[in-house]
Each structure stands twice: as structure tokens, then as C-alpha cells.
């Protein structure tokens, strides 16, 4: 599984553990990633994503996955997100006709 957030682009960072004697050993800092299922009202399906908790809060703040994807520019989205965005936009245009 990917260790990069779908929304916030948080990823693995590296650093040091520093003991009392100032001895340094390498370690990794992992983002707080979880599997979430967001309901897409426009598509009528669940979209399962692996995002950080801050990313999930961002999606909920934007009133759902549909509004988040439509309001975010393509340059800030990864390839998987662009695919979901195209599906949502196609459904919106099909419903409006």
C-alpha cells in the first residue's frame, strides 16, 4: 500500500532517534493513514481511499468527496483523483441535459 496521502500528499519522513548519550539511529516518521469509504452522492457509490486523518477532515469540510474533487484544480490532484473527477463531471453534465 502507498504511504502517501491522496489529499494532503503527506508522505514518509526520515530522521533520527537521539538517546540520552546523544547517540543517533535512523528512524522513519509515518503519516497517520487510514482506509476511508466516502459516499459519492452524484455517482451513487462508495469511493474507497487511503488518506490521512487530516485529509479525511479536509474532504468532510468541503461537504463530501464530490465537492472536494470538483472544486480542486487538476494540478493539485493525482492521476487516480483525476479519473474520479472526470467520472463525476460526466455524470453532472449528463444529468443536466
Phi, psi and omega in degrees: 000152180287144176252034178232135183286138179295326187261306188267352183059026173291142181218182183291133175246154178243156180194203182234144162273131180243117181278177179298327179274012179068020176281134185248132174231145183289148176209169177239146175252114183266141175289157182278081186264141177217158174272126179236151173240117180255135180276123176268113181291326183286315181277337181076022180228169175269134176253115181266125182224154173254106184228163175284166180295326176293323176296320178295321177294323178296317179296316179292327178295326179276012177070040173110168184292326181296309181295324179298311183292320182291323184276345182270133178296151182299330181295334181268354182258149175276179187297319180296320180292324179295324178296314178297321180296317179298319178298317180294315181295323177297318180293322179296314180292326179291323179287331182280342180278000000 
